[in-house]
Amino acid sequence: MNLIKTPHLFIGAIALLFFIVSESSTFWYDLDKAKKDLKQSNRFVIENLTQDQKDSVNILANSLAVDAVVHEGYKKNDPQIIKQHILPVWNKVTKDKLIHEIHFFKPPATSFVNFSNFKSIGRDISDVRTDIEWVTSSFKPSSHAMMCKSYAGYRATYPVIDAKGEILGGISLGKKIDWIPETLKERSGNHAFLVYLRDSTSSLTNQYYTDFIKDKELIGDYILAEQTVKIPSKLITSIDFLRPAQNINLNGKDYFMTSFLIKDFNDAPMAYIFTLNDLQSFYNSFIWRLIKDFIIIVITALLIWYITRRKTQGILKQVSDIEAIAHGIGTRDFTLLKQQPKEIVGTLDQEEVLATLKSDVVDMGLVIEKNYTKLEQELTQKLYVDELTGLPNRNALMKDMEDFKSAPLAILNVRSFKKVNDAFGLNVGNFILGEVGKQLKRFPQKHKSQFYRMGADEFALLIKDAIVSMENVKSFINDIIDAIDKETFYCHNHEVDIPVSLYAGLCFDSQSRLEKADMALMQAKYENLPCSVYSESEDMKKQHENNMAITHKIKHALKNNHIMVYYQPIVDTKARVLKYESLVRMLDVNTVLSPDQFLPISRKTKYYTQITKSVIAQSFERFENRSEAFSINLSADDILNEEIVSFIMDRVEKIKDSSRVVFEIVETENIYSSKKIQAFIAAVKNAGAKIAIDDFGTGYSNFSYLMELEPDYLKIDGSLIRNLHEDNNAKTIVQTIVTFANQLNIKTVAEYVHSSKIFEICIEMGINEFQGFYFSEPKPLD
């Protein structure tokens, strides 16, 4: 057989040309991507740095603006009161270089106490501080960058408002922004420098302007401030400040430079932060990769040249070996893959060998295809079919909803299914769900309907006939509910007959069908209806929008550490503080929200667990080095959450004195019937902490079960305490609780003590501890 002579030089030239084109395009693509990544990384670091600074200045400004001693100084028009009170804070923050200015002023813009210059009392500063006039006139705080006196910085200016809502004055805190280049260098390893626009200093007087530029370099229309590498003047004049990214050469090295604009209080450009990224490492990496690729191509070319130079018989031998291996794979004989192939064919014609190879490869492909098809069917079964009921699952529903975008959707729920699980166990519960699934599959199909199991005790129904009327769909669903209601499911293993009832939520909208069907389902549950249809009523829409707004505020509060803890003291018979109860609050801009404004909504989101953990963490940290005890409220749901329980036990084990920790558990039926809750109570008591039963005396009070739990405290429900002076029935109930608690050596705590008369009555009845507005309302603990 004749060999075809290969034009080696031509192939080599084509390969080289392809290599050059490929590597060139890769270089420019990778370089562009590297620059974009660097720009995004620098922006992320700077935004985080500046946001942290703004947050710290705002938090301190807000706390000083509501400080009682500050208010006293304003009301008495005595700056010395404020000076003596704030001076330790000023010394601390300036020593740590956290704050460069604390300035109290009186409306509209008169200096009251300036810790940078105590001699400035009474000066009009409106010419350089437009933000102060705005804050004292609008009663709103301002957070901004600003050029002021001898420095430029991030400022927080807050009004000081008394309890009547009247303006007393204001406070302004500031920190220089000159620290950013050095901090950026520490965080990212990249050089940076800061440039002010000369126009941004136009509001400064000559004296202030001289002070401002004394440690900086004036270059035309720009002022070069802090830098982590020596920046020549000619570089500043060559920069295009309107371009966010550009290449520059500094000291003989090429850099990729990105710029970030800082605006002042009037939203005017004030300064730029420039970052310098050395691209040398990228170039080195690319060169090494280029060399490696070139070596691989050369070796490959040599191998190709060597192979094409071999004799025809050698090629036939390799082909015959491949044929033997392929045949072995097709017959599941893999021995040839594990050893060096031997001579399998003799003197066969090349075309015969290749034809045999093709045939065997096709046969092998058919075998693989058969196995793949079987595997795909098994995966599809698992992905789209519910294993317990055999119905299509949630994934199948989501897929069908994409295909039938206007199909009405109903969600069906097994009423009170949790009680079945609690009473008879998960096995019986699963049996019931399986039987319901069978009943739904056997139900006559109408309107091209399809049932699905969503998970847990929830099913779904998609009406694929989009033109069917609402009344017909409701009638169909009611027929389903009636049919299930008439069935009694007999569980052979447990010999029990269990009735099952369904209720449904129905949605005919094409947008957000699942969410709206779920809202209708909740309405059916609360109103005890068999089926409820979602309607876009104004009230429901407003409620939905409000819930979304509250959820957004919760997310923002968690992200910015605005979940706060207030503390209400618990006192003894002589009104001495024994411990504090931790009570959650949330900061929304300048408003502190009470729990009833956000906690119920949070329970329906993933954020509730984060809020609970934040309250626990803040409480343990606050009382780590204090002598008082403290208590934290827990619900049954909290204790059934393994993540929260693990978090609690970790804190209890680490605190120096766990006997100062009290967990207040709201009295519900669950705390007496749930083994997990009983196990939690035993665990924390074993670790040294104490247990209080909260809101005791109404609803679920059960004295016999209480003896098993052995709590340390009973907190008598406030609805009984607040009317002791005029409600004899309440007094009788409270006296019974106190007597019973004394017999079991359990201390009692009276909640909602609002007057001296109630306090005296509680003492006479033998109550041990007291809590209420008569002693103090909940507030931050200094």
FIMARKOL-76026 format. One record per atom (N, C-alpha, C): x, y, z. Coordinates in steps of 0.05 Angstrom, whole numbers, plus 5000, padded with zeros to 4 digits. Each point is the difference from the previous one (the first is absolute). Last residue first. Layout:
<recs>
XYZ;...
</recs>
This chain:
<recs>
447860206587;502750114997;502149815011;490349774956;501449985026;502950114996;489650194951;502849904997;501450015027;489649875009;501750204987;502849894997;488949835041;502349894987;501750214986;494650325086;499349894974;502449874987;498250105108;501450114977;498849874975;495950005090;502950005006;501650124976;490749914993;500350145025;502950035007;497049494925;500650284995;500350165026;502048945006;497950174988;500950284997;502049035062;500850124975;497850174989;503949335092;498150184988;501250144975;500649115083;501450204982;497950144983;497349375072;502950045005;501350234983;489649815045;501549974975;502950095004;492349995065;502349825002;501549964974;492350585029;499249734991;502349815000;501250935021;498349885021;499349714992;504750514936;501749945023;498449865022;495250324927;501649774992;501949915023;494950795010;498349775001;501649754994;504450824991;499549945029;498349755002;501650344913;502549905012;499549915029;493050444955;500349724990;502549885012;498850905019;497949845013;500249714992;505650654960;500949925027;498049835014;500249954893;499650215021;501049905027;500249484917;499950274989;499650225021;503148924973;499550165024;500250294992;500849154944;498250234996;499350155026;503549015017;500450174976;498050235000;504749315078;497650154991;500750174977;504249055044;500750264989;497450134990;503949125069;498050124983;500850294993;505048985032;499750295004;497950114980;500848995044;500350144975;499550305005;499249175058;502550165002;500650134973;491949505026;502049864983;502750154999;492750345052;500249725008;502149844984;498050904977;501549995025;500449715009;494450174925;502950044994;501749985025;490649985010;500949754987;503050024994;495850775034;500049795020;501249744989;498750724940;502250065019;500249775021;492849974939;502649954986;502350045019;491550225032;500249714996;502649934987;497850905009;500749895026;500349704998;497150464923;502850065005;500949875027;490949944976;501749834982;502950045006;493850555046;499849725009;501849824983;499350904975;501549985025;499949715010;494750224926;502950004993;501749965025;490950105014;500549754987;503049974992;496850825035;500349805021;500649724988;501651034966;498949754990;500649785020;503350925007;497150024996;498649754991;509750145017;498850195019;496950024998;505749464941;499849895027;498550185019;502450044900;497450075012;499749895028;508049874944;499350284996;497450085014;503649074998;501350195019;498950284998;497149284941;499149965028;501150215019;502649994909;497150065000;498849955028;509349814981;499450285006;497150065000;504549035025;499150154977;499150285008;507649455053;497150015000;499050194978;508949385011;499350284995;497050024996;506949285051;497550034986;499550304997;509549365016;498350235004;497349964986;506649315003;501150165022;498250245006;496849004959;501250264993;501050145024;496349024978;501750115022;501350274991;494149274955;501950184987;502050125020;492649445028;502049854985;502250174988;492650385046;501749875019;502149834986;493350434950;502050195009;501949875020;492349554967;502249994982;502350195009;492250015051;501249745002;502349974981;494750805001;501749985023;501449725002;496350644920;499649735008;502049945022;496150834928;501049945027;499349725009;498350544915;500849725001;500949915028;494950914985;500249824976;500749715007;503050775068;497750014981;500549794978;506250115071;497550075014;497650024982;510950204979;498649785014;497450105012;507650384940;497150034996;498449785014;509949704993;498950274995;497049994996;508049395051;497649974984;498650274998;510849745017;497650145009;497849934981;510549605029;497750004983;497750155014;511949945002;497449985014;497750024979;511249645000;498150214994;497349955014;507649374999;500250215020;498150244996;501149124952;502350174994;500250245019;492649405005;502449845006;502650164995;491850384975;500250005029;502549845009;498050024909;501050265009;500250025030;496649194961;502750054992;501150275010;490849735014;501849845016;503050074994;493450404947;499850115027;502049855018;498949674913;501550265000;500150125028;494849224986;502849934999;501750265001;490750094994;500749905027;503049935001;496650254918;500050235017;500849925028;498949324936;502450174994;500250245019;492549425004;502349875012;502550174995;489650355004;502249954982;502449895015;491650295042;499649754985;502449934983;499250795058;499449785017;499949734984;501750844958;502149975020;499449775018;493750274932;502449864990;502049945022;491950545011;499649715003;502549844992;501950975034;498249894980;499749715005;505250925044;498449775007;498049934978;509950474991;497250075001;498449755004;510150175033;498549854980;497150075003;510350415029;497150025005;498549864977;510349935047;498549984975;497050005007;509850355049;497349905003;498649994972;510550115053;498549994975;497249875006;507550105062;498850264996;498250004975;505449255027;497750025019;498650274997;508249734953;497549934987;497650035018;510050434993;498249915021;497349954987;507350184942;501549955025;498149895022;498249814895;499850235018;501349925027;499149374925;502350184999;499950235021;493049334986;502449865008;502450185002;491750334968;499749935028;502649875010;499250204907;500450245017;499949945030;498449294939;502850094996;500550255018;491249664995;501749835017;502950084997;493750454945;499650065028;501949845018;499949834907;501150265005;499850075029;495849214971;502949974999;501450265006;490750044992;500749855024;503149965001;496450394922;499950185023;500849865025;499549474923;502150214996;500150195024;493149344994;502549895008;502350204998;489450145018;501950064979;502849925009;492349975056;499849784981;501950044976;499050665067;501349775013;499949764981;495950814973;502850045003;501449755010;490650014995;501249974974;503150045001;494750165077;500249714995;501449954973;502750915043;497449884994;500549704996;505650795060;500049794980;497249894996;506250885050;497449874993;500449804978;507150355079;499450014972;497549854994;505950515089;498149804990;499550054970;507950215086;498450094977;498449784989;506350385095;499049794983;498550124976;508150545051;497249935000;499449754983;508850435008;499349825023;497149925000;507150214914;498350145020;499249805022;505249844915;501650115022;498450165020;495849544927;502349835005;501650095024;491750364955;500149925028;502449835007;498250344909;499650225018;500549935029;500449324933;502350194998;499750235020;492949394991;502249875012;502550185001;492450314954;499549985028;502349885015;500250064905;500350265012;499749985031;498449214949;502850085000;500550275014;491149694989;501549835019;502950095001;494550424938;499250085027;501649845020;501249774910;501250265005;499450095029;496149214967;502849965006;501450265006;491050034973;500249875026;502949965008;498350344914;499350205020;500349885028;501249434926;502250195003;499550215021;493149394978;502249865014;502450195004;492850314948;499349985028;502249875017;499750144902;501550195016;499449975030;496149534921;502449885010;501550185019;489350084992;502350024982;502449865012;491350155043;499349884974;502350004981;500550425086;499649715005;499349854974;500950965002;502649864999;499649705004;492650595010;500749964972;502649834998;497250255087;498149804987;500649954971;505450665047;500549725007;498049814988;499950994993;501649854980;500349715007;494850675051;500150124973;501549844980;499149795095;497549944986;499950124972;507650165060;499949734988;497449954985;503551015005;499449805020;499649734987;506250854962;497549854997;499749795023;505250994981;500449745013;497349855000;504450824934;497849905016;500649735012;505150534934;500350135027;497849915019;502449384922;501050274996;500350135028;496749195022;499150064972;500650304995;502549165076;500450284992;499350034970;496549285080;501350034974;500250294992;499149275093;499050244986;501450004973;498349275092;501050074974;498750264990;502549655102;497750044983;500950114973;503549525102;500850094973;497650014982;500950105111;498849844979;500850134973;505250015101;498750154978;498849804980;502750035115;500749904973;498550174980;500350245092;501149735002;501049904973;497751015053;500149844975;501549745004;493950545074;502849984991;500149814976;492250265058;500450144974;502950004991;496049545076;501050265007;500750164974;496849104997;498050145015;500950285008;504849634914;499049865023;498150175016;501850024888;501050095026;498949825023;502450124886;498349845018;501150045028;501050604900;500949885026;497849845014;501950164892;498250095021;500749875026;504650234896;500149845024;498150135021;502349924884;499350175023;499849825025;504949894898;498949885024;499650215021;500749954883;500850105026;498749855022;502650004888;498449855020;501150075027;504150324921;498050185011;497949845017;508449794939;500149985030;498150195014;500849824902;501350245011;500150005031;495949294948;502450054985;501650235013;491549785034;501949785006;502750064986;492950594983;500950025028;502049795007;495949984914;501950235002;501150025029;493349364985;502449924986;502250225002;491550205034;501349805016;502649914988;494550584950;501350145023;501449805018;495149654929;502350144990;501550155022;491849585021;502149804995;502650134990;492450555011;501149925026;502349794996;495250254923;501650235010;501449935027;493949384963;502550014984;501850225010;491549935038;501749785009;502749994985;493650644974;501150075027;501849775009;495349874921;502150204996;501350075026;492649435004;502249864987;502450194996;492050355034;501349835020;502449864988;494750514943;501550175018;501549845021;494349544941;502350114986;501750175018;491949675034;502049794997;502550104986;492950605007;501149945027;502149794998;495250224922;501850225008;501349945026;497149184939;498650225014;502150205009;499949174937;501950225003;498550245013;498348905010;499050244987;501850235006;499248835007;501650255002;498750224985;494749175044;501150094974;501550265005;497049085062;500050294998;501450074974;495049095056;501550114977;499850305000;496649485073;501149784985;501750104976;499350565094;498549954975;501149764985;502450545086;498949735002;498249954976;505850775020;497150045000;498549735000;509650034999;499250185022;497050035002;503749474929;500649895026;498950175023;499350314911;498149785005;500549875027;506050664973;497450125005;497949785006;508549744972;500150105027;497450125008;500949734911;499949765018;500050095029;501250654934;497249925001;499749765018;508650294984;498650205015;497149935003;505249464944;500749955028;498750215019;499150104907;498549765009;500549945029;505150684961;497250095004;498249775008;509249834981;499850185023;497150075006;501849494922;500549855024;499650175025;499250414914;497849825007;500549855026;504050804944;500449925028;497949815010;496850374912;502550095013;500149915029;492449854943;502249874986;502750075013;489849905048;501950194987;502349844987;492849625053;499550014972;501850204986;499549355097;500950244987;499549984970;497449525105;499849994971;500850274989;500449295093;500250274991;500350014970;495849245080;501450084976;500150314996;498649045071;499150274994;501850114978;497048965049;501650184984;498850284999;499849045067;498650234988;502050174985;498648945049;501850204988;498250214986;499749135081;498650174981;502050214989;501948995042;500750285001;498550164979;500749005060;498650134978;500550305002;506149115035;498650255006;498750104975;506849245020;497249955006;498550255009;509449834968;499450145025;497149965009;503749624919;502149955020;499350125027;494150144924;500049725011;502149965022;494350874970;502849935000;500349735013;491950594948;500549795020;502949914998;493550904972;502349844993;500849815023;490950524958;501449955026;502249814994;493450734937;501749765004;501149995028;494650724965;498449765005;501649755004;504150854979;498750025027;498449755006;503950104914;502049935020;498850005028;494550284929;500749714997;502049915021;497650924996;497849845010;500749704999;506050614960;500150025030;497849835012;500250054906;502349865010;500150005031;493450504957;499449714997;502349845011;501150924996;498249935022;499349704999;505150364929;501649985025;498249925023;495750164918;501749774998;501749965026;494750774992;498349775004;501649744999;504450814981;499349985028;498349765006;502050184910;502449915015;499449975029;493250344946;500449724994;502549895015;498050925007;498049845014;500449704995;505450644953;500749985028;498149825016;501349804894;499050225018;500949965029;505549684908;497949915018;499250225019;507250014933;497550144994;497749915018;509249624998;500050285011;497450144996;503748995013;498050124982;499550285010;505749465050;501450074975;498050114979;500949945109;497849974981;501150094973;504649605095;500350194978;497949944980;502449815110;498349934977;500350214979;505349585098;499350224981;498349884977;503349805113;499749904972;499250244983;504549765106;498950184981;500049884971;504049755091;497149934998;498650174979;510449834990;498749995026;497149924997;503050274909;501849955022;498450015026;496450074908;501950225004;502249935021;493749404929;500650035028;502350205003;491849914922;502849995007;500349995030;492249894910;500650035028;503149975004;493350334914;502249835008;500750055030;491850174913;501250065026;502349805006;493150244925;502849944995;501650055025;490450045001;501350254993;503049964995;496349215054;498450204987;501850244992;500348895040;501450234989;498050194986;498449285085;499450054971;501350264991;504449445080;497850184997;499650064970;507149465040;497649854991;497750194994;508250335035;500649884974;497649864988;499450365088;500150214980;500649894972;500049405073;497350104996;500050224978;508449675030;498549804984;497250104993;505250545057;501050014973;498649794982;498049995091;498850244988;500950024971;503949335051;497249934993;498650244987;508950125032;500049824977;497149934991;501250525078;500750154976;500049834975;498649585083;497750164993;500650164975;507149505035;497949824989;497650164991;506950455046;500749944972;498049814987;498750195091;499750244984;500649964971;501649315062;497150034994;499550244983;508849895028;499349784983;497050014992;503850625063;500550074972;499249774982;494850135096;502749964990;500350044970;492250125064;500449724991;502849954989;497050865039;498549805015;500849724992;503950784958;500650005029;498749775015;498150114907;502849925005;500749995029;491650334978;500149724993;502849895005;498550925010;498949855022;500049704995;502750604932;502049985021;499049845024;494350234926;501649764996;502149975022;492050644980;501049905027;501749754997;495650184910;499450175024;500949855025;503849974898;498649825019;499750155027;500650474899;501549935025;498349825017;501250454892;498349855019;501749915024;500050764912;501649865020;498249885020;499050364891;498949975027;502149855017;499150604899;501549835019;498649995027;498350264884;499350035029;501549805017;504050324904;498449795013;499350075029;505650464929;497450125009;498249805014;508849784962;500550255016;497450125010;504249064967;497250105002;499950255017;508449604985;498749934975;497250104998;505150125079;501450154979;498649954973;497149535074;499150275003;501450184978;502549095010;497450034987;499050295001;508149805045;500349964971;497450044985;499850015094;501450244990;500449994970;496449235043;498150235000;501350254989;505449245013;498349964977;497950234998;505749995074;501650064976;498249984975;496449745084;500150294997;501550084974;496249024994;500850165023;500150304993;493749104966;502150194992;500750185023;496249075031;499050234985;502450174990;500449225059;500049934971;499050234983;501649925100;497349994989;499949914971;508450065051;498049905019;497349954987;507650394951;500449715007;497849895017;499650794924;500149985029;500149705008;503550464906;497949845012;500549985030;506050454935;497450114995;497749845013;509649785007;500050304999;497150114999;502049054998;500750115026;499750315001;498449544919;498149905020;500650135027;506050164931;497650154996;497949925020;507949514998;500550275011;497550174998;499849154961;500149975029;500450285013;500249954907;497349945009;499949995031;508450084958;498550254998;497149975010;505549234994;500950185022;498450265000;498649404929;498949895025;500750185024;503650234917;497150045000;498849905025;509149834987;499550295006;497050065001;502949134973;500450055029;499550295008;499349794909;498049855015;500350055030;506650354943;497550154997;497749875016;508349554993;500250245018;497450165000;500649284939;499949905028;500150235020;501250224910;497249925005;499749895028;508650224970;498350245004;497249945006;505949314976;500650095027;498350255007;499549664913;498749825018;500450095029;504550484934;497150054998;498549825020;509249854991;499550255014;497150075000;502849254950;500149955029;499550255016;500450074906;497749845008;499949965030;507550444962;497650164999;497549855010;508149524991;500150205022;497550175001;501149414928;499449865024;499950185024;502850374919;497249944999;499149855025;509250174989;498650245006;496949965000;505649284974;500450065029;498450255008;500049754909;498549815016;500250065029;505250514940;497150074998;498349815017;509449834991;499450235017;497150075000;503348994988;499950244983;499150235017;504949175047;497450094990;500450244982;506049255052;500350164976;497350064988;499849755099;502349944984;500350194977;495750145103;499449944972;502649944985;500650175090;497449875000;499249924972;508950285067;499249974972;497449845000;501350545089;501749824984;499049994972;499350775086;498749834979;502149844985;500850305104;501050084974;498849834978;494350155089;502649894993;500850094972;491550215042;501749985023;502849894995;492650094937;500550275010;502050005023;496749194959;502050144983;500650285009;493349475044;502849915006;502050144984;489950055007;501750235003;502949925005;489949684961;502649875006;502150225001;490450084974;500650035029;502549845008;496550144910;499149755012;500650005030;502250764947;497349944992;498949745013;509050275013;498250185014;497149934994;506749544953;499949925028;498150175016;501750234911;498449765001;499749905029;505750724983;497250084997;498249765002;509249835002;499250145024;497050084999;504049634923;499749795021;499050135026;502050574928;497649844994;499549795021;507850515005;497750165008;497449854995;508049604971;499950005029;497550165010;501950004908;498949745008;499849985031;504150764964;497150004994;498749755009;509350075007;498750175020;497050004995;505249534937;500149875026;498550165021;501150374914;498049795000;499949855027;506750644987;497450135002;497849795002;508749694983;499750105028;497350135005;502349724913;499449775017;499750095029;502850624934;497249954999;499249775018;508750595025;499049824978;497149955002;504350925037;500149725005;498949844977;500150975010;502449884988;500149705004;493450585039;499549994971;502349884985;500750125094;497949804994;499649984970;506050665032;501149745004;498049784993;497350914997;502049944979;501049725002;494350305067;498549964975;501949934977;503950235082;498749735002;498549944974;503950855008;502149794997;498849725001;494350735018;500850004972;502149794994;497550145089;497849874985;500749994971;505950465055;500149715006;497949854984;499950934994;502449904987;500249705004;493150455045;499550004972;502449884985;500950145092;498149794995;499449974970;505450715028;501449755003;498249764994;496250865002;501749974977;501549735001;494750255073;498349934977;501749954975;504450315078;499049735004;498449914976;502950895001;502349824996;499049715002;493850665020;500650014971;502349804994;497650145090;498049844986;500549994970;505550565051;500549725007;498049814987;498750924989;502449924986;500649705006;492850415046;499449954972;502449914985;501150255090;498449754998;499449944971;504450805018;501849785005;498449734997;495150804993;501749974977;501949755004;494550255072;498449904978;501749944976;504150415073;499549725006;498249874978;501850934996;502349844993;499649715005;494250825014;499349784982;502349814993;496750715084;502449924984;499249754983;493850835041;500349714999;502449934981;495450885059;502049924981;500449705002;492150815027;501349765007;501949924977;494650955040;501249854978;501449755010;492050775031;501849795009;501049854976;495751045011;500249754986;502049825015;493050935022;502649875000;499849744984;492850665004;501850115020;502849884997;489850194943;502549855002;501950135020;489550125015;501950104981;502649845004;491549995052;500149814978;501950104978;498650395088;498450114979;500049844975;505249755076;497350025010;498150114978;508749564959;499550135026;497150025006;505949224942;498450244998;499550125028;507449304946;498750065025;498650274997;504149184928;499250285007;498750015027;507549334950;497449995014;499450285011;507049414924;499450245016;497249975011;509049374958;497150045001;499550235019;508749544938;499150185020;496950034999;509149354971;497250044993;498850165023;510849984968;497949945019;497250034987;511649904978;497350044990;498049925022;510450405011;498349765001;497250074990;507550635012;500849804981;498449745000;497950775055;502749915007;500949774982;490650154980;501150135024;502649875007;491650074920;502749915005;501150165023;489449694966;502050215005;502749875004;488849824964;502749905004;501950235005;489049935024;501950074980;502749885007;488650185034;502349814998;501850084977;492350525023;500149845025;502449815000;498850994951;500149724994;500349835025;499950964999;497449914992;499949704993;508050525024;498349955023;497349904993;509949954955;497350084991;498049925022;511150245006;497749825006;497450114988;508950435003;499549834976;497649825003;503550595070;499050174978;499449834975;503849575075;497350105007;498850164977;508949694993;498149784997;497150105006;507550575011;499249974972;498049774996;503950175086;498050204993;499149964971;503549145057;501150264989;497850184991;500249225079;498650084975;501150264990;502749135071;500650284992;498750054973;495449325068;502449994983;500450294990;492949835055;501749785011;502449954982;493550915026;500749814980;501849795012;493150975022;501449755009;500649824976;497650914967;500149965029;501649745006;498650804918;500949735006;500349975030;494150664934;501550005025;500749715006;496950654907;499749765017;501950035024;499350574920;497349995011;499649785020;509850254986;498050114982;497350015014;505949585059;500949964973;497750094981;503849975111;498250144981;501149964972;501149415095;501450124978;498050114980;500049825115;499349894974;501550164978;499350195097;501349744998;499449864973;496550875019;502750025011;501549734998;490650304974;502049914980;502849995011;492350255055;499349754985;502249914983;500550825049;500249775018;499649744984;498650804955;502849975005;500549765018;491250244982;501249894976;503049965004;495050415069;499349714998;501349884976;501050935010;501349865022;499649694998;495650574938;502949984995;501449855022;490049714987;501250275003;503049964995;492749334955;501750055023;501150285000;494449584931;498450105023;501850065024;503449634917;499250284997;498550115023;504149104978;500850155023;499150294999;498649354930;498449915023;500850155025;504550124915;497450145001;498449925025;508249564977;500450265013;497450155003;500848935003;499650214980;500350275013;505149095034;497750175003;499850194976;504648975018;500350274987;497450155005;506149055034;497650175002;500550274988;504248904989;500450285008;497450164998;505048905003;497850184995;500850285008;503748874982;500550285007;497650174993;499348955028;500450174978;500550295009;497649215055;502849984990;500650194977;491649865056;500249884973;502949964991;497650375089;497949804994;500649854973;505750715031;500149785019;498149784992;499950794950;502549864995;500349765019;492850585013;499649854975;502549844993;500650595072;498349775007;499549834976;504650804985;501649825016;498549755008;495450694952;502149874984;501649805016;493050525046;499149794982;502349874984;499850755068;501049745008;499449784979;497150944997;502849974991;501149725006;491350445020;500049784981;502849954990;496050395099;501350064975;499949764982;492450205072;502649874999;501250054973;491450395072;501349974975;502749855002;489550385046;502549845004;501349974973;491950655052;501449924975;502649865007;489750365045;502749905004;501149914973;491650715044;500949784983;502849935006;490550495045;502450074986;500849784982;491650085046;501750135019;502650104987;489249764968;502950004993;501550145022;490649455013;501050264994;503049994996;493549295027;500450034972;501150274992;498449615089;497750134989;500250044969;507149635053;497849815001;497450124988;509250424965;499149915026;497549824998;508650164930;497250055004;499149905027;508850224931;499549935028;497250095006;504949724901;498750195017;499749895029;508149754929;497549925011;498750225016;508349704925;498950235013;497249935009;509849544963;497349935008;498950235016;508649824924;498850135023;497249885004;510449884948;497249905002;498850105026;507950584954;499549745012;497149924997;508950794990;497649894986;499549735011;505350915045;500149734989;497449954985;502050825050;502749914991;500149724989;490850524999;502350105015;502649894989;492849514954;499450175023;502550075015;494749434913;502450165005;499450195023;495149014980;499850294999;502850125006;492649064986;502850095000;499950314997;492049415048;501150104975;503050055003;489749825050;502549864999;501350054973;491650425070;501450004974;502649855003;489450145054;502949975000;501150004971;491150565033;500849744990;503149985001;493950775017;499849815023;500949724991;500050884951;498449774991;499449805022;505350805014;497450094988;498349774992;508749885036;498450135021;497450104989;506249574940;499149825021;498250135021;504050534931;498049814989;498949825021;507050595022;497550154996;497849814990;508649645006;498950055027;497350154998;505349814923;498549765009;498750065027;505850634957;497250014990;498449765010;509350485027;498549765008;497150014991;506750714992;501549764992;498549745005;496450875019;501450054975;501549754990;495150075084;498349944977;501550034974;502350125098;501649834982;498449934975;500950725091;498249934978;501749844980;502050085109;500750094973;497949904980;500449815097;498550234992;500650104972;507349405048;497250025009;498750274991;509449634988;498250084978;497150035008;508149695050;499750295000;498050094979;503049085013;498150085020;499550305002;503249274925;500750285007;498050105020;499849114969;502450074986;501050285008;491949645032;502249875014;502650044985;490850585009;501749894979;502449885013;489650395025;502449875012;501549874977;493650644976;499349985028;502349875016;497950584900;501649805015;499350015030;493350234918;501750145019;501549795016;492450064926;502749894995;502050155018;490350105009;500149834976;502749884994;497749785083;498850104975;500550304997;507349425051;497250085005;498950124975;508349225023;499250274991;497150055007;509549295015;497250065006;499450294992;507849244972;499350285000;497050025006;509449344989;497349985012;499250295006;508249464937;498550245009;497449915013;506649394966;501750245000;498450245010;499948845012;498450254994;502050245002;503549135010;497449924989;498450244991;509249855044;499750114973;497449914986;503449855093;499949784981;499650084971;500350665068;502449845004;500149774981;492450535001;502250144986;502649845004;492249685043;499749984970;502350144986;499750055096;500249724991;500049994970;498650835042;502749925004;500449714989;491250344999;501850154981;502949905002;493849695064;499549884974;501850124979;500250385086;501349734999;499549864973;495850865011;502950014997;501349725002;490450255010;500949884975;503149984999;495450405076;498849734995;501249864976;502450905024;501049815021;499049724994;496950684943;502949984997;501149795020;490850255003;500649834977;503049954999;497350605064;498849745006;500749804979;502350904988;501949865017;498949735008;495050654949;501749834984;502049845017;490150445017;502649985014;501849814985;490150254996;501750184985;502850015012;492349445024;501050205019;501950204987;496149324947;497750135014;501050215020;506449474953;498650194982;497850155015;504749335047;501850224994;498750214982;495449195019;500150175023;501750254995;499749324935;497550155000;500050205024;507249414995;500250204979;497550174999;500049285058;501750215011;500450224979;495249214976;498550175019;501650235010;501049514902;501149995027;498650205018;499149834903;497849935018;500949985029;506050234929;497850184995;497649935019;508049464997;500550255014;497650194997;499749174954;500049955029;500450265016;500550044905;497349945009;499949965030;508550114959;498450254999;497249965011;505549234991;500950175022;498450265001;498349424928;499249885025;500750175024;502850274913;497250035004;499149895027;509049884973;499550295007;497050045005;502749144972;501150065027;499450285008;497449734913;498449875020;501050075028;504950314925;497550145003;498349885022;508049554979;500550265012;497450165005;499549194953;500749945028;500550275015;498750064907;497549945014;500449945030;507550144943;498650255005;497349955015;505349254976;501550175018;498450255007;496549424935;499849885027;501550175020;500550254910;497350035010;499649895027;508449874958;499550285007;497250055011;502249134968;501650065024;499450295009;496049724919;498949855023;501450075026;503450344918;497550135008;498849875024;507649594963;500750255013;497550155009;498749214950;501149945027;500750265015;497050074911;497849925017;501049945029;506550204934;498350235005;497749945019;505549294971;501550185018;498350255007;496649394936;500049885027;501450185020;500150264910;497350035011;499949885028;508149904954;499550285007;497250045012;502349154966;501550065024;499650285010;496249744918;498549885023;501550065026;504150274920;497650165005;498449895024;507649514972;500850265011;497550175006;498749184957;500749965028;500850265013;498150024907;497649935016;500649975029;507250154941;498350245003;497549945015;505749274983;501450205016;498250245004;497049314942;499949935028;501250215018;500950104907;497250065009;499649925029;508449804964;499550295000;497250075010;502449094987;501250115024;499650305002;496849554922;498649915023;501150135026;504450174917;497350135001;498649925025;508349584984;500350295005;497350145003;500049074978;501050055027;500250305006;497949734913;497749965018;500850055029;506850024936;498250224996;497649985019;505949284997;501350235013;498250254998;497249214956;499949965029;501250255014;500749964907;497250055008;499749985030;508449794964;499550294997;497150075009;502649084997;501450155022;499450294999;496949464930;498449955025;501350155023;504650044919;497550144998;498349975025;508149524993;500550285003;497450164999;499849054984;500550085028;500450305004;494849344932;501550264997;500650125027;498748924974;498850235014;501750254996;498149044942;502150185011;498750255012;495848994989;499750284989;502150175014;500748914982;499550215019;499850274986;497948954964;501650254998;499250205021;499848874997;498350245000;501850255000;
</recs>
